[in-house]
Amino acid sequence: MPAIEIKPNVYWIGVNDRTTDLFEGLWPIEQEGISYNVYLINDEKKALIDLVRGMKTDEFLDQLAQVADLTEIDYVIINHMEPDHTGALCTLRKIAPNFTILGTPKTKDMLQSFYGITENVQAVNNGDSPCFGATSLQFVHTPFLHWPETMMTYDVTHRILFSCDAFGGYGALRGGVFDDEYPDLEFYKREALRYFVNIIAKFTSPVLKAIKKLADVPVDIIAPSHGLIWRKNPGEIINLYRKWAEYATGSAEVGVTLIYGSMYGNTEAMMNAVAHGITREGVPVEIFDAARTHISYILPSLWVNRGVMIGSPTYEGLLFPPVAQVIEMAAIKRIQRRKAAMFGSYGWSGGALRHLKKLIEPIKWELVDSLEFIGHPSEEDLRKGEEFGARFAAAVKEAEKGE
Ligand code: FEO
């Protein structure tokens, strides 16, 4: 994509990544891709804001060359040390050793531990306001959003917030960089939620602190490191992030995430009856086969829904392993205080329910009901399963009134 002037002397010079299969080596993006949004302040002093993954260095240098020469760059502002923002740094340093790297004091330490870089590094304080000509910037420290060294850079002159990972999302840019260039933002909103839950969710308190810290800052443009630049309606992505962050402590939406696994179809047969009961009550349900769906796609549903229905056979005295793994990851991401119920088949002795109770106790999921059966569910079992699903859906709706 060509370099794009966002405001006078402020450019997007990022790159798309459509070849990495797993972001952070963990989260699938082979279908969606991701963008590494680099920005250039092309004023009397020239500054880059964040960089790209190392494998994208050549492509990034071509982007930069459309507007400026690397040897003219005075500053590289590192909002965040994660290598999707800094991977190109060592190569750039070899080509142009004289630029000064700006970052928080913790960034200074990390530059040494990650890349052995100690020269031409300057730590900046929260609120520092350098002037690069007509363009004035201000640094806003945002620790643990989502690493301890992270900060945002605010362009005071043009009212642009370079927000780093916050307000970002998966999804390569499809020819345009701005929200107003797309008639339908559903893809980017969906991928922003998946990114939020995969990457940011554990740090919801820093998200809310940052939003509060920036409440009085006039922002015309939100320019994150990944995904769309929000120009038409910057408040939309801020409000989405606020809403998602508040789900960590407040009440989530009326809906059920049904996670199940099935070895020979017995638990799956019951799953269909349970899902029918939930739907009968008018409660939305999303269904995931835990063995066949990457957890990256299940987590957003768990994040937004207050009800979790778990379908699992007993497997060697425990939960079916793919189902257990989903719950363990939900605990890592601090998805807490859900209403839960469990159903499943067992062959000769149970154990899945006991295992589930152990897993959900620390994350305060309230187990409101369970339904286990031996072997294949009978017609009577299935009838009970439908009622079990309907009862659980009603409890989820009740939680809306009571919490
Ligand atoms: Fe975009 Fe935390 O890396």
Residues whose N, C-alpha, C, O or C-beta is under 5 A from the ligand:
A	BS01	FEO	E82 D84 D165
